[in-house]
Amino acid sequence: MTALRVLAAMSGGVDSAVAAARAADAGHEVTGVHLALSANPRSYRTGARGCCTLEDARDARRAADVIGIPFYVWDMAERFAADVVDDFVAEYARGNTPNPCLRCNEKIKFAAVLDRAVALGFDAVCTGHHARLGPGGGSRAGGDAAGRPAGQVRLARSVDLAKDQSYVLGVLTAGQLSRAMFPLGDSTKEQVRAEAARRGLAVADKPDSHDICFIAGGDTRGFLESRLGSAPGPIVDHDGQVVGSHQGSYGFTVGQRRGLRIDSPAPDGRPRYVLEIEPVSGTVRVGPAKLLDVDDIIAVRLVWSGRMPPTEPIEATVQLRAHGETFPATCWLEGGSLRIRLHSPARGVASGQAAVLYDGDTVLGSGTISETALGSVSARG
Amino acid sequence: MVNLESAGDRHKAPDRLASGTLVYLDHAATTPMLPEALAAMVEELAHTGNASSLHNAGRRARRVVEESREQIAQAFGARPSEVVFTSGGTEADNLAVKGLFWARQAGPHPRRRVLATAIEHHAVLDSVQWLGEHQNAGVEWLPVDSSGRLSPDVLVAAIERDPDSVALVSVMWANNEVGAVQPVADLAAVASEHGIPFHSDAVQAAGQLPVSLAASGATALTVTGHKIGGPVGAGALLLARGVDPVPVLHGGGQERDVRSGTLDTAAIRAFAVAVEHATARRDEHAARIGRLRDTLVDRVRSVVPDAILNGPAPGQHRLPGNAHFSFPGCEGDALLMLLDAKGVACSTGSACTAGVAQPSHVLLAMGADKSRARGSLRFTFGRTSTQADVDTLGAALGEVVERARRAGRQASPPTGTQPAGQIAAAAAS
């Protein structure tokens, strides 16, 4: 094996610490780097957040000490604010539901950080993501038949499906993946924690982070309101009748049921859900659950990391949100976008989320959901 | 139960400086302890006795403290009673700035203005800032020129706007980042004319320049042990007689009722040993590290012709052990990391938040733009520095700057693809 010069991104959590330790054990020359993503980091972790406080930086530093690797902090606050936080706010303002973790992987960890690392002489960036990365091509019979260039890196789900993060890595290009190292993909979270304890890493029992790291206390609506201000608008039912009002359409996500504060009950007495957000007029359309069903999806900003762009329709399974279920679908290119026809409808698909295409466990590519509709089922029926 | 063996093991982090495989060019951060100081400290640590106790053991400790005080006083042109021991430079600066400000609030006409340069060490800078934000002080930052020096005329003008309202003036003797030496005696004379207390942080100057409380005319001087071969944790505020700052630390009043806390006899003794040695060899030491610094400046300029030497030209207005460069197109933290990987230790010379380098307030105050301030490195020399250190740096610097420049280019080219899953395969092993 060639010893590589590896930059291990260390958030201060257990996963990235064990990933760095494994890379070092494998004989690589590993340097730990904590990414400072906030210009004014808070002192302590609150709730279940875990990456952006001084305490997290300290945890990362201690883990690097224990592993025995050099450690530095890289200031990525400006890039993070521009590429992730501002993008997050702008997407909500457009009526979309962005995934900032995915954007951070795409723009920060495997772009700004990776580019800097490569320029400084590193070969790869190692993270604690739960996903597998292996040589593709010849490793499976029929690899080339699937349209994959021989030898290309293959991104696949973690063996721990509950912790699998291949979805938020699905936006990475083959070039980005070729410089990535995910040493945890063959382990369960439980195994990672046990190994951390065995290695004497104090972060072994640090809680998982769930919330969006730059939103203190998990109050997304409050955060958006502070950035976008109050923008009142009507809540209308699917017939166009006004049934309530809101202080900003950015506070809603397609499929959302709670917090609508609608005065009159629905005629059928059943709960109502957000069906659509119209950002220009600030209109939030609600309706019964069955109207959330979609089976026809258009995705843009396409990335094909696991195969060549298909020249004819392909069968794939599609994941439409982080930790969401998967749907068998037929997919084909139409101009610059991808048409995804689900074999059975999915409920509550928000534009702005990624659609990640899988062949079994392997990521084929991804796109950003731009339009959804229900049509083909009834058309076919 | 505490496992002593494994607890001990945890501290056996490899020390490349001690093993001679590290080129250490960061003596302004801290410098190796003088062997004589280390020996004195270890010997003293074996003794028991609180210097404030009245029995035999206490008297013994007191004697060590007072002998040390006399040595330090003599080295810095002060009387023994003018030496107030502290835990180091930061505490001494806090006591001087806050204590003198508070003392000047007594009486019918409180004096609110605090004058300090914009390039002070954070121990002064943040203390002054705090007084402004929490104690109603009127903070005025005195501007420096592009080499980092304060002109006495600037101080004169600032004071004369309203002399009676000035609580104190604080101007560092020599700047820790760019090595600019201030005209302390002239500045102190200006303040003294108006009866205004004048404090100077002389932490970096001590051991390289003749620092004297009496000769400078200052009211208070900050010195510390670990920049001159003593231990971390022992320092002093040299405080003219008759000046009584309000204490920051309250308690037993051990030091002139101005500073409380059990005296650290062993550290104070080692501090005194280091001060004695540093004073005795000061001129010879300054000349030697000055020559090393000059060769380093030449080497850096020949390897990186567009490097900018920040601060005054080498000579009487610059600390002999200091060189500080901006490398256009580079980020200081990238340079530091690459040099560190080659076994060369230096500093970006600026303060850190969670290890994140902020653009240096010193360079910004000298008129540098943000990118020049971020792309800088400080090299500082000390007792153990050699020509070989300069040679190693000179050999490493070219490639390091070139790499950092590549990384610093904002419009970086797209990342090239690695061949055939080599990294993924390597990771799996």
Interface residues (C-beta under 8 A of the other chain):
Chain A: M1 T2 L4 R22 A23 A26 G27 H28 T31 H34 A36 P41 L54 A57 R58 R61 D65 P70 Y72 V73 W74 D75 A77 A111 L114 D115 R116 V118 A119 L120 G121 D123 A124 C126 L133 G134 P135 G136 G137 G151 Q152 V153 R154 A174 G175 Q176 L177 S178 R179 A180 M181 F182 P183 D186
Chain B: A13 D333 A334 L336 M337 L338 D340 A341 T353 A354 G355 V356 A357 R403 A404 R406 A407 R409 S412 P414 T415 G416 T417 Q418 P419 A420 G421 Q422 I423 A424 A425 A426 A427 A428 S429
